[in-house]
Amino acid sequence: MKRLRILHDKMKQRAEVAVYFKRYDEAEALYREIDRKDLAIELRIRLGQWFRVLQLLQSGGGSDELLTLTRNKIGDHFVDRQKWTKAVPYYKQAKNTTALVKVYYVLEDYTSLQKLVSSIPDGSEILMEIAEKVNPDVAVVFKIAPEFTFYVDLLLTTHTLSSSYYSDLSRYTVPKCRTW
């Protein structure tokens, strides 16, 4: 009751009562009626209804950061349910490279992983993660190589051609590089 008295707008009071009685659609409609889509979005975030948050954001309103967060949450939703393929577009839209690496690896989609590698800057921790996932033995070589992206790309290319390629590690020649 005290909280309702603080709200001076009758429509906001009605919306809060609707939330209290778990009539969330009604509360959202009331918020939108008084042109407070931000409160409707906030309500859906509190409820963890990320698909509805995305719909509200796409119809106008909200920030790019909130849109990115929403897409990541939806991607996480699919990953939690092991629906890896459905998570990919949401992580792509959110530009979540780390999550994409995990999903592509689980899907064994090395072609997409290889394309992703070309967009990652040299020296990134994500490149090391990819190398370690594909072949931990060869990943040790990449720790000292300056052209990181090239070697991870090579690793993925050869991994897609044949996983037996790594049986003989002597095939790899490590270029001389400066010591750190």
C-alpha positions in Angstrom: 0.0 0.0 0.0 2.8 2.4 0.9 4.5 1.9 -2.4 1.2 2.6 -4.3 0.8 5.9 -2.4 4.2 7.0 -3.7 3.1 6.6 -7.3 1.1 9.6 -8.2 -0.2 8.3 -11.5 -3.4 6.2 -11.3 -2.4 4.1 -14.3 1.0 3.2 -12.7 -0.8 2.3 -9.5 -3.1 0.0 -11.5 -0.2 -1.6 -13.3 1.6 -2.3 -10.0 -1.6 -3.9 -8.6 -1.8 -6.0 -11.8 1.9 -7.1 -11.2 1.1 -8.0 -7.6 -1.7 -10.2 -8.8 0.5 -11.8 -11.5 -1.4 -10.3 -14.4 1.7 -9.3 -16.2 0.2 -8.8 -19.7 -2.3 -6.4 -18.2 0.4 -4.5 -16.4 2.4 -4.3 -19.6 -0.6 -3.0 -21.5 -1.2 -0.4 -18.9 2.5 0.8 -19.1 2.3 1.0 -22.8 -1.0 2.9 -22.6 0.7 5.6 -20.6 3.6 5.6 -23.1 6.0 4.0 -20.6 7.5 1.2 -22.6 10.6 1.4 -20.5 8.6 0.2 -17.5 7.1 -2.6 -19.6 10.6 -3.7 -20.6 11.8 -3.4 -17.0 8.9 -5.6 -15.9 9.7 -8.3 -18.5 13.4 -8.2 -17.5 12.5 -8.8 -13.8 10.4 -11.7 -14.9 13.2 -13.1 -17.1 11.0 -13.1 -20.2 13.8 -12.3 -22.6 11.8 -13.2 -25.8 9.2 -10.6 -24.8 11.9 -8.1 -24.0 13.3 -8.5 -27.5 9.9 -8.0 -29.0 9.4 -4.8 -27.0 12.9 -3.5 -27.9 12.4 -4.2 -31.6 9.2 -2.3 -31.6 11.2 0.8 -30.5 12.8 1.9 -27.3 15.7 0.7 -25.2 19.4 1.0 -25.8 21.8 -1.0 -27.9 23.4 -2.4 -24.7 20.1 -3.7 -23.6 19.4 -5.3 -27.0 22.9 -7.0 -26.8 22.1 -8.2 -23.3 18.8 -9.6 -24.4 20.2 -11.4 -27.4 22.9 -12.9 -25.2 20.3 -14.1 -22.6 18.2 -15.7 -25.4 21.3 -17.4 -26.7 22.1 -18.6 -23.2 18.5 -19.9 -23.0 19.0 -22.1 -26.0 22.4 -23.3 -24.8 21.0 -24.3 -21.4 18.5 -26.5 -23.3 21.3 -27.8 -25.6 19.7 -26.2 -28.7 23.0 -25.1 -30.0 21.9 -24.3 -33.5 19.2 -21.9 -32.3 21.7 -20.1 -30.1 24.0 -19.1 -33.0 22.0 -16.3 -34.6 21.4 -14.6 -31.2 25.1 -14.8 -30.3 26.0 -13.5 -33.8 23.7 -10.5 -33.4 25.1 -9.8 -30.0 28.7 -10.2 -31.4 29.5 -12.6 -28.6 32.6 -14.3 -30.0 33.4 -16.3 -26.9 29.9 -17.9 -26.9 30.1 -18.5 -30.6 33.4 -20.4 -30.2 31.8 -22.7 -27.6 28.7 -23.3 -29.8 30.6 -23.9 -33.0 33.0 -26.3 -31.2 30.1 -28.3 -29.7 28.4 -28.4 -33.1 31.7 -29.4 -34.6 31.2 -26.6 -37.2 34.9 -26.0 -37.9 34.2 -24.1 -41.1 32.2 -21.4 -39.2 34.9 -21.5 -36.4 37.5 -20.9 -39.1 35.6 -17.9 -40.4 35.3 -16.6 -36.9 39.0 -16.8 -36.4 39.7 -14.5 -39.2 37.7 -11.7 -37.5 39.6 -12.1 -34.1 42.6 -9.9 -33.6 46.0 -11.5 -33.1 47.0 -12.1 -29.5 43.4 -12.6 -28.3 42.8 -15.1 -25.5 39.9 -16.5 -27.6 42.4 -17.7 -30.3 44.3 -19.7 -27.6 41.0 -21.2 -26.4 40.2 -22.4 -30.0 43.6 -23.9 -30.4 43.4 -25.7 -27.1 39.9 -27.1 -27.9 40.9 -28.3 -31.3 44.3 -29.8 -30.3 45.9 -29.1 -26.9 49.3 -30.5 -28.0 49.6 -28.2 -30.9 48.3 -25.2 -28.9 51.6 -25.1 -27.0 53.3 -24.1 -30.3 50.9 -21.2 -30.7 51.9 -19.7 -27.4 55.2 -18.6 -28.9 54.1 -17.8 -32.5 53.6 -14.2 -33.3 51.2 -14.7 -36.2 48.5 -16.3 -34.0 45.6 -16.0 -36.3 47.4 -17.7 -39.2 48.3 -20.7 -37.1 44.9 -21.2 -35.5 43.4 -20.9 -39.0 45.9 -23.5 -40.2 45.0 -25.7 -37.3 41.3 -25.5 -38.1 41.9 -26.1 -41.8 43.9 -29.2 -41.1 41.5 -30.4 -38.4 38.6 -30.3 -40.9 40.6 -32.2 -43.5 41.8 -35.0 -41.2 42.0 -35.4 -37.4 44.8 -37.9 -37.9 46.9 -35.1 -39.3 48.1 -34.3 -35.8 49.6 -37.7 -35.1 53.0 -36.5 -36.1 53.8 -33.2 -34.5 57.2 -33.0 -36.2 55.4 -31.7 -39.3 55.1 -28.3 -37.7 57.9 -26.0 -38.0 57.8 -23.1 -35.7 59.3 -19.9 -37.2 61.9 -18.1 -35.2 60.3 -15.4 -33.1 61.5 -13.0 -30.6 61.5 -14.0 -27.0 59.3 -12.2 -24.6 
